């Protein structure tokens, strides 16, 4: 079943080298009403981050390839096979929306 994320959160797009590099790095407080779609992207790191987030890796049709809840600062995710983009979301979004592999995210 498709999961509607747009209605719940404002999704920003990081589609340039600079925006992908910066990501959520300089946020001082945890995100609560927004997410960040990084494309192209098949791996993320949490170096220098100040708070945990949920991360959903999507293919080119926005189907979930991998969902990682509660990714903590200073952790890293190895490249995810089949992932085209990474959707960084507020902590708890994956559980609240019951997001799992094979779901389609509507942005």
C-alpha positions in Angstrom: 0.0 0.0 0.0 1.4 3.5 -0.8 2.5 5.6 2.1 1.7 9.3 1.9 4.6 11.2 3.4 4.1 14.6 1.8 0.9 15.3 3.7 2.7 14.8 7.0 6.0 16.5 6.3 7.6 19.1 4.2 10.1 17.2 2.0 13.2 19.2 0.9 15.3 18.0 -2.0 19.1 17.7 -1.9 19.9 17.2 -5.6 23.1 19.0 -6.0 26.6 18.0 -4.7 26.6 20.8 -2.1 23.1 20.1 -0.8 23.8 16.3 -0.6 27.1 17.0 1.2 25.4 19.3 3.8 22.3 17.3 4.3 21.1 17.8 7.9 24.6 18.3 9.2 24.1 21.8 10.6 20.7 21.3 12.2 21.0 21.9 16.0 17.6 20.5 16.9 16.0 17.2 15.7 13.8 17.5 12.7 10.1 17.1 13.4 8.0 18.5 10.5 10.4 18.0 7.6 12.4 15.4 5.7 15.2 15.5 3.3 15.3 13.5 0.0 18.9 13.0 -1.1 19.3 11.9 -4.8 21.2 10.3 -6.1 22.2 8.5 -2.9 22.6 4.9 -1.8 24.5 5.4 1.5 24.5 7.9 4.4 26.7 8.7 7.3 25.8 10.4 10.6 29.2 11.9 11.3 28.9 15.2 13.3 25.1 14.8 13.5 23.5 15.8 16.8 20.4 13.6 16.8 19.1 10.3 15.4 16.9 10.1 12.4 15.0 7.5 10.4 16.3 6.8 6.9 14.4 5.1 4.0 16.3 4.1 0.9 14.2 4.2 -2.3 14.6 2.9 -5.8 13.8 5.2 -8.8 10.1 4.4 -8.5 10.1 5.4 -4.8 9.7 1.8 -3.7 11.3 1.2 -0.3 14.5 -0.9 -0.7 15.6 -0.6 3.0 14.2 1.2 6.0 16.5 2.1 8.9 14.8 3.4 12.1 16.7 5.3 14.8 20.0 5.8 12.9 22.2 7.3 15.6 24.9 10.0 15.3 28.4 8.7 14.3 27.0 5.7 12.5 27.2 4.9 8.8 25.1 2.9 6.4 27.0 0.9 3.7 25.8 1.3 0.1 22.3 -0.2 -0.3 21.9 -2.3 -3.4 19.1 -1.0 -5.6 18.8 2.3 -3.8 18.6 5.5 -5.9 17.8 8.0 -3.1 17.7 8.3 0.7 14.8 9.9 2.5 15.9 11.3 5.9 13.0 11.6 8.2 12.2 12.5 11.8 12.8 9.8 14.4 9.8 7.5 14.7 8.4 8.2 11.2 9.1 4.6 10.0 7.2 3.1 12.9 4.3 5.6 12.9 3.7 4.9 9.2 4.6 1.2 9.3 7.1 1.7 6.4 8.8 -1.4 5.2 10.5 -3.0 2.2 8.3 -3.0 -0.9 6.1 0.0 0.2 5.8 2.9 -2.2 6.4 6.4 -0.8 4.4 9.1 -2.4 6.2 12.4 -2.0 
